[in-house]
């Protein structure tokens, strides 16, 4: 059966799409609200940073929850919490009663709910999709992620301009629709548990041990962390370099849009690319090609043209993610899906979170072109791992 006719997966996809859209909207609207109320850019940045840090801290506990409790119920609880939080904030803004403490509380609670919801959703896909369609399902999820990142911030900014409370009322509405989609899924999102899962530190340790003992999952850690750090750092470096060289803001925005479009289109092309090459070869080609394309971008550090080869590299990213995470879902027992995903996501997102700081230090010390070369070097680490890792070489070809 085609994924387009898989009712349960489509409902889960729509639910996560709405969840991602709400998260992307609030990611812009919350700092804008703080800036409007306080006039402090530092406080606005602190709210955004708090959300990111809470998400990182919650990654491993979210994996434990996704493996220990019913995943549908977890997602329902997360949506209810987010609906209540953002609806209350919208009402407070409308009444002129919103405070920095309330905004920070909503950002933190929303970040916790986002981490648990997304982890439960990733862990549930394996139970709603045949194993031979997992890579295609991951590719569709990649398209969803890039699409909501393209649409969410502009929509949040537009609503904020029309009315200070509208983005948060809109957030509550997206989470309400997400809740309805989850409730309509009839199929189970996890396999029956033969024994009660461990809790606390023992459960986290079990997930970490499983990742470190599996050759493929160890390789995935080594590949994913440098790749995420390199992409985040390279995009940040190009934007900063364009601004420092006096590039008009509209063209800086065009460069950012080019990056997003590269990933969005790449997600749709992923199933075709997967059919052309065997899995190990595909992963190696994508990593080495990305390193080369980043070097080309570094040749034009102060031109919008630098966005084009990097967008081509971003175009290849969804295919790599579809292959790697589809295979990860195939080889990981359902009872460990949440914890394994959370360990990998924590490693990848932690590395990406360090990228802007590293980029700033490099740009302060070296020229833009020289500073950018550190990022294809990081991708080369991923490429070497993909080329020589036993875990990657022994990936079985999908039927």
C-alpha positions as a LaTeX table, in Angstrom:
\begin{tabular}{lrrr}
\hline
Residue & $x$ (\AA) & $y$ (\AA) & $z$ (\AA) \\
\hline
Unk1 & 0.00 & 0.00 & 0.00 \\
Unk2 & 1.29 & 3.45 & $-0.90$ \\
Unk3 & 2.15 & 5.73 & 1.99 \\
Unk4 & $-0.30$ & 8.24 & 0.55 \\
Unk5 & $-3.07$ & 5.70 & 1.30 \\
Unk6 & $-1.78$ & 4.79 & 4.76 \\
Unk7 & $-4.39$ & 6.51 & 6.93 \\
Unk8 & $-2.57$ & 6.11 & 10.24 \\
Unk9 & 0.75 & 7.41 & 8.95 \\
Unk10 & $-0.88$ & 10.35 & 7.20 \\
Unk11 & $-2.71$ & 11.33 & 10.38 \\
Unk12 & 0.56 & 11.11 & 12.34 \\
Unk13 & 2.31 & 13.12 & 9.63 \\
Unk14 & $-0.37$ & 15.83 & 9.70 \\
Unk15 & $-0.26$ & 15.93 & 13.50 \\
Unk16 & 3.51 & 16.43 & 13.57 \\
Unk17 & 3.27 & 18.93 & 10.70 \\
Unk18 & 0.83 & 21.06 & 12.70 \\
Unk19 & 2.99 & 20.64 & 15.80 \\
Unk20 & 6.11 & 21.74 & 13.90 \\
Unk21 & 4.25 & 24.70 & 12.41 \\
Unk22 & 3.15 & 25.89 & 15.84 \\
Unk23 & 6.69 & 25.48 & 17.18 \\
Unk24 & 8.17 & 27.43 & 14.26 \\
Unk25 & 5.64 & 30.23 & 14.72 \\
Unk26 & 6.32 & 30.55 & 18.44 \\
Unk27 & 10.07 & 30.39 & 17.84 \\
Unk28 & 9.81 & 33.84 & 16.23 \\
Unk29 & 6.76 & 35.25 & 18.01 \\
Unk30 & 7.98 & 34.72 & 21.60 \\
Unk31 & 11.23 & 36.75 & 21.21 \\
Unk32 & 9.27 & 39.42 & 19.29 \\
Unk33 & 6.80 & 39.67 & 22.17 \\
Unk34 & 9.61 & 40.00 & 24.74 \\
Unk35 & 11.27 & 42.68 & 22.60 \\
Unk36 & 7.94 & 44.53 & 22.31 \\
Unk37 & 7.26 & 44.42 & 26.06 \\
Unk38 & 10.76 & 45.07 & 27.40 \\
Unk39 & 12.74 & 46.58 & 24.54 \\
Unk40 & 15.63 & 44.32 & 25.58 \\
Unk41 & 17.29 & 42.24 & 22.87 \\
Unk42 & 19.21 & 40.36 & 25.57 \\
Unk43 & 16.00 & 39.24 & 27.29 \\
Unk44 & 14.46 & 38.30 & 23.95 \\
Unk45 & 17.50 & 36.17 & 23.17 \\
Unk46 & 17.41 & 34.61 & 26.63 \\
Unk47 & 13.87 & 33.33 & 26.05 \\
Unk48 & 14.91 & 31.72 & 22.77 \\
Unk49 & 18.02 & 30.20 & 24.35 \\
Unk50 & 16.01 & 28.86 & 27.29 \\
Unk51 & 13.76 & 26.95 & 24.91 \\
Unk52 & 16.71 & 25.40 & 23.09 \\
Unk53 & 18.50 & 24.41 & 26.31 \\
Unk54 & 15.36 & 22.85 & 27.80 \\
Unk55 & 14.84 & 20.83 & 24.61 \\
Unk56 & 18.40 & 19.48 & 24.86 \\
Unk57 & 18.02 & 18.61 & 28.55 \\
Unk58 & 14.72 & 16.82 & 27.90 \\
Unk59 & 15.94 & 14.67 & 25.00 \\
Unk60 & 17.00 & 11.61 & 27.02 \\
Unk61 & 14.07 & 11.70 & 29.48 \\
Unk62 & 11.70 & 12.06 & 26.50 \\
Unk63 & 13.12 & 8.83 & 25.04 \\
Unk64 & 12.46 & 7.01 & 28.32 \\
Unk65 & 8.87 & 8.28 & 28.42 \\
Unk66 & 8.26 & 7.28 & 24.78 \\
Unk67 & 9.37 & 3.72 & 25.54 \\
Unk68 & 7.71 & 3.40 & 28.94 \\
Unk69 & 4.22 & 4.87 & 28.38 \\
Unk70 & 1.57 & 4.71 & 25.68 \\
Unk71 & 2.84 & 6.98 & 22.90 \\
Unk72 & $-0.60$ & 8.16 & 21.80 \\
Unk73 & $-1.43$ & 9.27 & 25.34 \\
Unk74 & 1.89 & 11.06 & 25.64 \\
Unk75 & 1.21 & 12.99 & 22.44 \\
Unk76 & $-2.31$ & 13.84 & 23.59 \\
Unk77 & $-1.01$ & 15.14 & 26.94 \\
Unk78 & 1.64 & 17.23 & 25.17 \\
Unk79 & $-0.93$ & 18.80 & 22.87 \\
Unk80 & $-3.31$ & 19.56 & 25.76 \\
Unk81 & $-0.49$ & 21.23 & 27.70 \\
Unk82 & 0.57 & 23.31 & 24.70 \\
Unk83 & $-3.02$ & 24.34 & 23.92 \\
Unk84 & $-3.53$ & 25.53 & 27.49 \\
Unk85 & $-0.19$ & 27.36 & 27.64 \\
Unk86 & $-0.43$ & 29.25 & 24.37 \\
Unk87 & $-4.15$ & 30.00 & 24.73 \\
Unk88 & $-3.49$ & 31.48 & 28.18 \\
Unk89 & $-0.61$ & 33.55 & 26.80 \\
Unk90 & $-2.78$ & 34.79 & 23.92 \\
Unk91 & $-5.50$ & 35.88 & 26.35 \\
Unk92 & $-2.92$ & 37.56 & 28.61 \\
Unk93 & $-1.42$ & 39.49 & 25.69 \\
Unk94 & $-4.89$ & 40.57 & 24.57 \\
Unk95 & $-5.67$ & 41.76 & 28.11 \\
Unk96 & $-2.31$ & 43.53 & 28.46 \\
Unk97 & $-1.34$ & 41.25 & 31.36 \\
Unk98 & 1.52 & 39.26 & 29.80 \\
Unk99 & 4.79 & 39.34 & 31.77 \\
Unk100 & 8.31 & 38.16 & 31.09 \\
Unk101 & 7.92 & 35.41 & 33.70 \\
Unk102 & 4.78 & 34.11 & 31.99 \\
Unk103 & 6.41 & 34.17 & 28.55 \\
Unk104 & 9.44 & 32.30 & 29.90 \\
Unk105 & 7.21 & 29.71 & 31.58 \\
Unk106 & 5.27 & 29.09 & 28.36 \\
Unk107 & 8.52 & 28.80 & 26.38 \\
Unk108 & 9.95 & 26.26 & 28.85 \\
Unk109 & 6.78 & 24.17 & 29.18 \\
Unk110 & 6.34 & 24.26 & 25.39 \\
Unk111 & 9.92 & 23.08 & 24.87 \\
Unk112 & 9.38 & 20.13 & 27.23 \\
Unk113 & 6.16 & 19.16 & 25.43 \\
Unk114 & 7.83 & 19.55 & 22.01 \\
Unk115 & 10.69 & 17.23 & 22.99 \\
Unk116 & 8.36 & 14.51 & 24.29 \\
Unk117 & 5.89 & 14.83 & 21.40 \\
Unk118 & 8.51 & 14.66 & 18.64 \\
Unk119 & 10.33 & 11.72 & 20.27 \\
Unk120 & 7.09 & 9.76 & 20.66 \\
Unk121 & 6.20 & 10.51 & 17.04 \\
Unk122 & 9.57 & 9.30 & 15.73 \\
Unk123 & 9.32 & 6.14 & 17.82 \\
Unk124 & 5.76 & 5.45 & 16.60 \\
Unk125 & 6.47 & 5.54 & 12.85 \\
Unk126 & 7.91 & 2.01 & 12.81 \\
Unk127 & 4.56 & 0.62 & 14.00 \\
Unk128 & 2.48 & 2.41 & 11.37 \\
Unk129 & 4.64 & 1.85 & 8.28 \\
Unk130 & 5.92 & $-1.39$ & 6.69 \\
Unk131 & 9.66 & $-1.86$ & 7.17 \\
Unk132 & 10.38 & $-1.54$ & 3.45 \\
Unk133 & 8.73 & 1.92 & 3.44 \\
Unk134 & 10.51 & 3.37 & 6.46 \\
Unk135 & 13.07 & 5.31 & 4.42 \\
Unk136 & 10.30 & 6.84 & 2.30 \\
Unk137 & 8.38 & 7.74 & 5.46 \\
Unk138 & 11.46 & 9.46 & 6.93 \\
Unk139 & 11.91 & 11.38 & 3.64 \\
Unk140 & 8.32 & 12.64 & 3.89 \\
Unk141 & 9.00 & 13.69 & 7.45 \\
Unk142 & 12.05 & 15.60 & 6.23 \\
Unk143 & 9.88 & 17.45 & 3.71 \\
Unk144 & 7.48 & 18.29 & 6.51 \\
Unk145 & 10.26 & 19.66 & 8.71 \\
Unk146 & 11.73 & 21.87 & 5.98 \\
Unk147 & 8.27 & 23.03 & 4.86 \\
Unk148 & 7.22 & 24.12 & 8.34 \\
Unk149 & 10.55 & 25.88 & 8.90 \\
Unk150 & 9.96 & 27.82 & 5.69 \\
Unk151 & 6.33 & 28.69 & 6.47 \\
Unk152 & 6.29 & 28.99 & 10.27 \\
Unk153 & 8.48 & 32.06 & 10.99 \\
Unk154 & 6.95 & 34.26 & 8.23 \\
Unk155 & 3.46 & 33.24 & 9.36 \\
Unk156 & 4.32 & 33.97 & 12.99 \\
Unk157 & 5.75 & 37.36 & 12.01 \\
Unk158 & 2.70 & 38.19 & 9.87 \\
Unk159 & 0.26 & 37.33 & 12.66 \\
Unk160 & 2.32 & 39.28 & 15.20 \\
Unk161 & 2.14 & 42.31 & 12.93 \\
Unk162 & $-1.64$ & 42.01 & 12.66 \\
Unk163 & $-2.14$ & 41.57 & 16.40 \\
Unk164 & 0.21 & 40.79 & 19.28 \\
Unk165 & $-1.96$ & 37.91 & 20.53 \\
Unk166 & $-2.67$ & 36.29 & 17.15 \\
Unk167 & 0.49 & 34.10 & 16.88 \\
Unk168 & $-0.26$ & 32.48 & 20.24 \\
Unk169 & $-3.93$ & 31.97 & 19.49 \\
Unk170 & $-2.76$ & 30.48 & 16.19 \\
Unk171 & $-0.32$ & 28.20 & 18.07 \\
Unk172 & $-3.15$ & 26.95 & 20.27 \\
Unk173 & $-5.22$ & 26.29 & 17.14 \\
Unk174 & $-2.45$ & 24.26 & 15.45 \\
Unk175 & $-1.99$ & 22.14 & 18.57 \\
Unk176 & $-5.76$ & 21.59 & 18.81 \\
Unk177 & $-5.82$ & 20.29 & 15.23 \\
Unk178 & $-2.77$ & 18.17 & 16.02 \\
Unk179 & $-4.63$ & 16.69 & 18.99 \\
Unk180 & $-7.62$ & 15.80 & 16.81 \\
Unk181 & $-5.34$ & 14.07 & 14.27 \\
Unk182 & $-3.69$ & 11.97 & 17.00 \\
Unk183 & $-7.07$ & 10.97 & 18.46 \\
Unk184 & $-8.20$ & 9.73 & 15.03 \\
Unk185 & $-5.33$ & 7.20 & 14.79 \\
Unk186 & $-6.76$ & 3.78 & 15.66 \\
Unk187 & $-3.64$ & 1.66 & 15.19 \\
Unk188 & $-1.32$ & 1.02 & 18.18 \\
Unk189 & 1.84 & 3.14 & 18.20 \\
Unk190 & 3.92 & 0.58 & 20.11 \\
Unk191 & 4.19 & $-3.17$ & 20.38 \\
Unk192 & 2.87 & $-4.94$ & 23.49 \\
Unk193 & 5.39 & $-4.77$ & 26.32 \\
Unk194 & 6.43 & $-8.20$ & 27.58 \\
Unk195 & 7.85 & $-6.65$ & 30.73 \\
Unk196 & 7.68 & $-3.28$ & 32.41 \\
Unk197 & 10.41 & $-1.03$ & 30.96 \\
Unk198 & 13.11 & 0.27 & 33.26 \\
Unk199 & 12.76 & 3.79 & 34.55 \\
Unk200 & 15.12 & 6.64 & 35.29 \\
Unk201 & 18.86 & 6.31 & 34.83 \\
Unk202 & 18.72 & 2.56 & 34.17 \\
Unk203 & 16.45 & 3.10 & 31.17 \\
Unk204 & 18.69 & 5.84 & 29.76 \\
Unk205 & 21.78 & 3.66 & 30.26 \\
Unk206 & 20.12 & 0.78 & 28.42 \\
Unk207 & 19.47 & 3.00 & 25.41 \\
Unk208 & 23.01 & 4.40 & 25.42 \\
Unk209 & 24.50 & 0.89 & 25.67 \\
Unk210 & 22.42 & $-0.34$ & 22.76 \\
Unk211 & 23.66 & 2.55 & 20.58 \\
Unk212 & 27.32 & 2.12 & 21.55 \\
Unk213 & 27.30 & $-1.66$ & 21.06 \\
Unk214 & 25.79 & $-1.54$ & 17.57 \\
Unk215 & 28.37 & $-0.81$ & 14.82 \\
Unk216 & 25.85 & 0.99 & 12.60 \\
Unk217 & 24.45 & 3.18 & 15.37 \\
Unk218 & 27.96 & 4.10 & 16.52 \\
Unk219 & 28.74 & 5.15 & 12.96 \\
Unk220 & 25.49 & 7.12 & 12.81 \\
Unk221 & 26.57 & 9.13 & 15.85 \\
Unk222 & 29.93 & 9.93 & 14.24 \\
Unk223 & 28.26 & 10.90 & 10.96 \\
Unk224 & 25.28 & 12.88 & 12.27 \\
Unk225 & 27.03 & 15.12 & 14.82 \\
Unk226 & 29.69 & 16.64 & 12.48 \\
Unk227 & 27.16 & 16.98 & 9.65 \\
Unk228 & 24.67 & 18.90 & 11.77 \\
Unk229 & 27.38 & 21.10 & 13.22 \\
Unk230 & 28.81 & 21.81 & 9.76 \\
Unk231 & 25.47 & 22.72 & 8.18 \\
Unk232 & 24.45 & 24.99 & 11.06 \\
Unk233 & 27.85 & 26.66 & 11.21 \\
Unk234 & 28.17 & 27.12 & 7.45 \\
Unk235 & 24.74 & 28.71 & 7.11 \\
Unk236 & 25.45 & 31.01 & 10.06 \\
Unk237 & 28.85 & 31.94 & 8.62 \\
Unk238 & 27.40 & 32.85 & 5.22 \\
Unk239 & 24.67 & 35.02 & 6.77 \\
Unk240 & 27.16 & 36.85 & 9.03 \\
Unk241 & 29.63 & 37.32 & 6.16 \\
Unk242 & 26.93 & 38.74 & 3.90 \\
Unk243 & 25.83 & 41.18 & 6.61 \\
Unk244 & 29.42 & 42.29 & 7.34 \\
Unk245 & 30.05 & 42.93 & 3.65 \\
Unk246 & 27.05 & 45.28 & 3.43 \\
Unk247 & 24.72 & 42.96 & 1.52 \\
Unk248 & 21.14 & 44.33 & 1.59 \\
Unk249 & 18.96 & 42.54 & 4.17 \\
Unk250 & 16.54 & 41.40 & 1.48 \\
Unk251 & 19.35 & 39.48 & $-0.24$ \\
Unk252 & 20.42 & 37.96 & 3.07 \\
Unk253 & 16.83 & 36.76 & 3.42 \\
Unk254 & 16.96 & 35.35 & $-0.11$ \\
Unk255 & 20.06 & 33.34 & 0.83 \\
Unk256 & 18.27 & 31.90 & 3.87 \\
Unk257 & 15.29 & 30.97 & 1.69 \\
Unk258 & 17.58 & 29.23 & $-0.80$ \\
Unk259 & 18.93 & 27.00 & 2.00 \\
Unk260 & 15.45 & 26.00 & 3.09 \\
Unk261 & 14.25 & 25.35 & $-0.45$ \\
Unk262 & 17.26 & 23.11 & $-1.06$ \\
Unk263 & 16.27 & 20.84 & 1.80 \\
Unk264 & 12.55 & 20.97 & 0.97 \\
Unk265 & 13.13 & 19.89 & $-2.64$ \\
Unk266 & 15.73 & 17.35 & $-1.56$ \\
Unk267 & 13.17 & 15.62 & 0.65 \\
Unk268 & 10.95 & 14.99 & $-2.36$ \\
Unk269 & 13.89 & 13.74 & $-4.43$ \\
Unk270 & 15.10 & 11.37 & $-1.70$ \\
Unk271 & 13.09 & 8.28 & $-2.79$ \\
Unk272 & 14.46 & 8.61 & $-6.35$ \\
Unk273 & 18.06 & 8.99 & $-5.17$ \\
Unk274 & 17.68 & 5.95 & $-2.92$ \\
Unk275 & 16.73 & 3.79 & $-5.90$ \\
Unk276 & 19.87 & 4.73 & $-7.82$ \\
Unk277 & 22.49 & 3.55 & $-5.34$ \\
Unk278 & 22.92 & 0.87 & $-2.68$ \\
Unk279 & 22.70 & 2.17 & 0.85 \\
Unk280 & 26.41 & 2.16 & 1.85 \\
Unk281 & 27.45 & 3.74 & $-1.47$ \\
Unk282 & 24.69 & 6.33 & $-1.21$ \\
Unk283 & 25.78 & 7.45 & 2.26 \\
Unk284 & 29.44 & 7.73 & 1.22 \\
Unk285 & 28.63 & 9.67 & $-1.96$ \\
Unk286 & 26.38 & 12.10 & $-0.11$ \\
Unk287 & 28.98 & 12.82 & 2.58 \\
Unk288 & 31.87 & 13.39 & 0.17 \\
Unk289 & 29.69 & 15.47 & $-2.20$ \\
Unk290 & 28.58 & 17.65 & 0.71 \\
Unk291 & 32.20 & 18.27 & 1.74 \\
Unk292 & 33.07 & 19.30 & $-1.82$ \\
Unk293 & 30.06 & 21.59 & $-2.19$ \\
Unk294 & 30.89 & 23.35 & 1.08 \\
Unk295 & 34.41 & 24.04 & $-0.19$ \\
Unk296 & 32.88 & 25.69 & $-3.28$ \\
Unk297 & 30.68 & 27.85 & $-1.03$ \\
Unk298 & 33.77 & 28.98 & 0.88 \\
Unk299 & 35.17 & 30.41 & $-2.37$ \\
Unk300 & 32.39 & 33.05 & $-2.44$ \\
Unk301 & 32.12 & 34.04 & 1.24 \\
Unk302 & 30.66 & 37.52 & 0.70 \\
Unk303 & 28.38 & 36.74 & $-2.24$ \\
Unk304 & 24.83 & 35.40 & $-2.33$ \\
Unk305 & 26.25 & 32.86 & $-4.78$ \\
Unk306 & 27.69 & 31.04 & $-1.75$ \\
Unk307 & 24.14 & 29.94 & $-0.94$ \\
Unk308 & 23.79 & 27.95 & $-4.17$ \\
Unk309 & 26.36 & 25.14 & $-3.64$ \\
Unk310 & 25.41 & 24.97 & 0.04 \\
Unk311 & 21.75 & 24.62 & $-0.96$ \\
Unk312 & 22.86 & 21.75 & $-3.22$ \\
Unk313 & 24.50 & 20.15 & $-0.17$ \\
Unk314 & 21.34 & 20.72 & 1.88 \\
Unk315 & 19.44 & 19.12 & $-1.03$ \\
Unk316 & 21.35 & 15.89 & $-0.40$ \\
Unk317 & 20.76 & 15.96 & 3.36 \\
Unk318 & 17.21 & 14.54 & 3.43 \\
Unk319 & 18.31 & 11.52 & 1.40 \\
Unk320 & 21.08 & 10.77 & 3.90 \\
Unk321 & 18.66 & 11.19 & 6.81 \\
Unk322 & 16.03 & 9.02 & 5.13 \\
Unk323 & 18.53 & 6.23 & 4.54 \\
Unk324 & 20.25 & 6.39 & 7.93 \\
Unk325 & 17.22 & 6.92 & 10.16 \\
Unk326 & 15.06 & 4.54 & 8.14 \\
Unk327 & 17.68 & 1.85 & 8.69 \\
Unk328 & 17.98 & 2.80 & 12.35 \\
Unk329 & 14.24 & 2.30 & 12.84 \\
Unk330 & 14.47 & $-1.09$ & 11.12 \\
Unk331 & 17.21 & $-2.54$ & 13.33 \\
Unk332 & 16.11 & $-1.05$ & 16.68 \\
Unk333 & 13.62 & $-3.01$ & 18.80 \\
Unk334 & 10.37 & $-1.12$ & 19.36 \\
Unk335 & 10.88 & $-1.08$ & 23.13 \\
Unk336 & 14.08 & 0.95 & 22.59 \\
Unk337 & 13.00 & 3.22 & 19.72 \\
Unk338 & 12.44 & 6.31 & 21.84 \\
Unk339 & 15.71 & 6.05 & 23.74 \\
Unk340 & 17.85 & 5.28 & 20.70 \\
Unk341 & 16.35 & 8.20 & 18.76 \\
Unk342 & 16.83 & 10.51 & 21.74 \\
Unk343 & 20.52 & 9.56 & 22.10 \\
Unk344 & 21.18 & 10.24 & 18.41 \\
Unk345 & 19.19 & 13.49 & 18.41 \\
Unk346 & 20.97 & 14.70 & 21.54 \\
Unk347 & 24.38 & 14.15 & 19.96 \\
Unk348 & 23.37 & 15.82 & 16.69 \\
Unk349 & 21.56 & 18.82 & 18.18 \\
Unk350 & 24.21 & 19.43 & 20.83 \\
Unk351 & 26.86 & 19.68 & 18.12 \\
Unk352 & 24.65 & 22.01 & 16.09 \\
Unk353 & 24.03 & 24.22 & 19.13 \\
Unk354 & 27.79 & 24.77 & 19.46 \\
Unk355 & 28.15 & 25.81 & 15.82 \\
Unk356 & 27.17 & 29.52 & 16.05 \\
Unk357 & 29.62 & 30.12 & 18.91 \\
Unk358 & 32.42 & 28.34 & 17.05 \\
Unk359 & 31.61 & 30.26 & 13.88 \\
Unk360 & 31.75 & 33.59 & 15.72 \\
Unk361 & 35.19 & 32.77 & 17.13 \\
Unk362 & 36.49 & 31.72 & 13.71 \\
Unk363 & 35.13 & 34.81 & 11.95 \\
Unk364 & 36.71 & 37.04 & 14.62 \\
Unk365 & 40.14 & 35.50 & 14.03 \\
Unk366 & 40.23 & 34.58 & 10.32 \\
Unk367 & 38.83 & 35.81 & 7.02 \\
Unk368 & 35.36 & 34.58 & 6.09 \\
Unk369 & 36.61 & 32.17 & 3.42 \\
Unk370 & 39.24 & 30.65 & 5.70 \\
Unk371 & 36.81 & 30.32 & 8.61 \\
Unk372 & 34.28 & 28.52 & 6.43 \\
Unk373 & 36.77 & 25.81 & 5.47 \\
Unk374 & 36.52 & 24.30 & 8.95 \\
Unk375 & 33.02 & 23.06 & 8.14 \\
Unk376 & 33.82 & 20.95 & 5.05 \\
Unk377 & 36.66 & 19.54 & 7.17 \\
Unk378 & 34.03 & 18.48 & 9.73 \\
Unk379 & 31.96 & 16.87 & 6.98 \\
Unk380 & 35.09 & 15.04 & 5.85 \\
Unk381 & 35.10 & 13.37 & 9.28 \\
Unk382 & 31.59 & 12.09 & 8.53 \\
Unk383 & 32.67 & 11.02 & 5.06 \\
Unk384 & 35.66 & 9.07 & 6.38 \\
Unk385 & 33.39 & 7.37 & 8.92 \\
Unk386 & 30.91 & 6.48 & 6.19 \\
Unk387 & 33.69 & 5.11 & 3.98 \\
Unk388 & 35.55 & 2.95 & 6.48 \\
Unk389 & 32.96 & 2.11 & 9.13 \\
Unk390 & 32.02 & $-1.55$ & 9.33 \\
Unk391 & 28.54 & $-0.55$ & 10.45 \\
Unk392 & 27.92 & 1.42 & 7.25 \\
Unk393 & 29.57 & $-1.08$ & 4.88 \\
Unk394 & 27.43 & $-3.93$ & 6.17 \\
Unk395 & 24.07 & $-2.14$ & 5.79 \\
Unk396 & 21.82 & $-4.45$ & 3.88 \\
Unk397 & 20.23 & $-3.13$ & 0.69 \\
Unk398 & 16.55 & $-2.34$ & 1.01 \\
Unk399 & 14.14 & $-4.38$ & $-1.05$ \\
\hline
\end{tabular}
